[in-house]
């Protein structure tokens, strides 16, 4: 079980903000809301799912790698090679939201779910790094999309992006038909890597032991253009988990909370990658 000392994180956050003299009370409260919400979910988490990682070097075609996380050993692996510790990965989410140097673009509620966006820029050894985090948190789970780019004229031109879903898994399937509503956060897969946000609805059918996952009203958050709907139909459910893979798409999810109150996961699609989460209607 992973633990984060929420009080210490908030104290450091408020101290840093007050010392800067540049944060308004509303901005400080916005940081506090996000840090508290994410830290609460992390404190009860026992599952971390990571989407394919999209890497684009210059004009080369995107390369996709799937990372699998194993709760029993608290490690995430890529083809059997240890990648990172989930404890560090989850704690990093709190450190990101608590960093007073990161611009908070927006903190809001949507369908009862907390949403936040953070942006940061830094220059290291002549390389300019730009990172954007788009996150959402519920009571027992959370999700995040991160897009980062590194650029140094004539030398470095790299963009990478990934998606997370984490929380306290139920471990069993619902005992009856159920519907969850929430949000999808993700990013485009080809060309310029741009963030996406849409509505998510998940329908579980007990007799078939399948779940339908449907993303609609999707917006490109950079261009504000509408984006086509995405859907995964009749995804098999077993022991509190669901997954489906084709040649072009992959989805993996979990039921979260003691009574299947929430559901979430990550996905890849021919046109997009992302994460999703929702709660029962």
Buried (B, 14 or more C-beta within 10 A) or exposed (E): EBEBEBEEBBEBBBEBBEEEEEBEEEBBEBBBBBBBBBBBBBBBBBBBBBBBBBBBEEEEEBEBBBBBBEEEEBBBBBEEEEBBBBBEBBBEBBBBBBBBEBEBBEBEEEBEBBBBBBBBEEEEEEEBBBBBBBBBBBBBBBBBBBBBBBBBEEEBBBBBBBBBBBBBBBBEBBEEEBBBBBBBBBBBBEEEBBBBBBBBBBBBBEEEEBBBBBBBEBBBBBEEEEBEEBEBEEBEBEEBBBBBEEEEBBBBBBBBBEEBBBBBBBBBBEBBBBBBBBBBE
